[in-house]
Amino acid sequence: MNVKKIVSNTIIGFFALGLITLVFLWSFSPILVRYFGNEALAHYQLSVADKSVVRINPFNASVTVKNFQLNDDESVTKASLIAGKVQISIWQLLLKKIEITEFVIEDFQVDAQLSGEELIIAGFNLSELQTSSESEANLNVQENNVQVNSGEALGVFLPDARLINFQLNAIVNGQNHSLTIKELLLKDLRAVGQEINADIKVEGLVNQSELSLIASIEQVNENGNFDLQFNLDGFQLSHLQPLLMEYAVELAGDVSLSFDANVQTTPDTTAILIPDLVLSLNGLQGKYENWITQSAAQTLNIKNLDAQLASDSSVTLTSEMTYGLQDFSLAQDDPENQIVSLKSLNVLQTELNWSEDLQIRNNGIEFENLQALNASGIENPLLSLDQFKLSSVDFSESRANIGFINLVNLNADVRLDENGEMIGIPDFSSSNTESSQNTDAETEPDSTSSDEAFYFDLTGLEFSGSSEVSFQDQSVTPEFSETFVIESLKVGRVTNVDINQATDFEVITQTGKYTKLSVVGAAQPFTEKVNANAKIEVTEYSLPKVSSYVRDAMGIDLVTGQLDSVIDISINEDQLEGESVINVAGLKLGNTNNFDEQDLKNGAAMPLNQAINTLKDKNDNLELKVPVKGDISDPSFGLGSFASILIKKAAMTKTRNFLIDLFVPYSKVVKISLSGADLLLKVRFEPLHFGVQQFELDEEQKEYLSQMAQLMKDRPKLIVKTCATVVPEDNGYTTVDLDEEQVKALIEIGDKREDLVKTHLIELGVESERILYCLPEVNFELDTTPKIRMKT
């Protein structure tokens, strides 16, 4: 027997058998995959669709997939793949290399579902699979480590891999999400032992928002270098809603993020470098409990971020940033019920350094059109500011240096309702009580906290433009209303670096045409005891304006009177010392004769107007110098002998006969009378009559005022009061049964006529401070004429 021939035939037989086996595997692999695949998938209620083709080609070591579908028991497709191919180089296996010469997947779709902690992908419950695989992995880990370390590492090489049109459809807590990868390119993948190199490029959509990613990976042992370019455009925040359900937060709007980054890792440090990062948020709408926030746009730009994270958890960070905000509002219950709103906010270039100490250096903060407490149904916000400018901020954990602050066109509108409560203040009591209690508990003082001093330094503050403070009080009758125009408000340096450093301040305001208030001084705000000085001046303030408050407090009316006052005080170590000079021109009170008639006859009491007149000088002015002294918690104003001065001066009223001599030459203009009951001389001017609904001076009235102006020029110390009387017909009313708003409208007509007379007298050369206003009166009798009475 020919042994050689037997061996040859045997080899040929084995070769033929192997070839037949390979041909069989290549020909029937689609059927085998479906058969054995369905047997393995039956446990998961899944099956491979009959039209699926998975062909294994042993001749070129490739797997080709066409029209693959993975269905559940209800024939619902959980995953599908139109085409795919993976091919490796057999000959490279001999060199311990897995070289994938071709890797292409096209039109791959898969479904996923996340509910609580349960994750299902393509019908597979990964939560169950993870439990069963953990023990198996733990058993094999030691063996695998030995195999890897016992010999030469197996290398994996993938020159070019493509994933085209990948679609992941996910349901997360009941909400649909989608991830579409238009194209994923994996280039030059090389993984040998602990060395990995690869380039990745991804273009796709996240819930219809454009996503792009370019990455380069280099890893050698524990040293790595990663370059990354990322861009996400217009991601809808509403897609995050399921993740926020337990926090009762509602969000809408879209966010975009783009950045370049380089990450370098070593066994000791991780370095993160981000040359440029832009985060933008558009159309934000958020709601938490009863709080509502909105903003049209927000942009955060971070440049040159350098973060060093050490293995001992220490962090070193440097960065530059800017921030912009447009059309922001925070409201309560209703978007129209705004707590605060801003047209724009710009945080200029800010440098951040964080090592052992956090340091922030900012080149300025600006915002425009601030409105605070702009409640729904209220005409004006409580506070509005056209522009805020802060020149710089230099902050660290132990010190804050704040530059100059400029506020442009600040306006405040303070209104009190009938109960004396401020209008437009929201009700914060509806806030979550439990949250408040938790917050209180968390913010209890820490007994171990450091007592290291914190230093504060503000360069200064100034108001510019046109600033006003309006005040309206509906809780008094008549209603009080006043507008203060801030002509100047300046605050100098404020610092606790040197607690003895005084802060200068100046406030100058004007109300109406002629009244001014100024406060000028300095204070040391950080000394343990108060140290300050101030000079307060009030000029030409018409006292009838505050008659409503005096009436409620003392039961009297300020019928006429003009206040000029100078208060000069100093405070040294809580001790107050100074003087208040009060000058009241033409003071007259109403509703003051509430004394028992017998007391008046016996001289035990006297009318208050009569007593006040005894203090007046020959020009009808009341001047008091009141010393101020004592501790600031219990000051003394030196008014103890005021009552005795009134009584002593009452006996001197008869000595004022010079008034008759003063006015007799003008007997055609004024009338002089002596009231025996009050022991007072009364100088009465002829009234200046007006026609009904007359608001301009006629020739006859101008002649009257010309004579009055001449009289006042001849008597330069004479002061007169303009007291208007209006009638219902002045505003077209035909009845005397008027409500509060109608009476208020008539009083405003009286104010205008008094101002008309004063303005004309000033034009004729009379000083404004010599012409005082009265509180206008309403004569409710019909068919009477309005007028202005001139009083001294």
Disulfide bonds with the S-S distance in Angstrom:
Cys723-Cys774 1.88
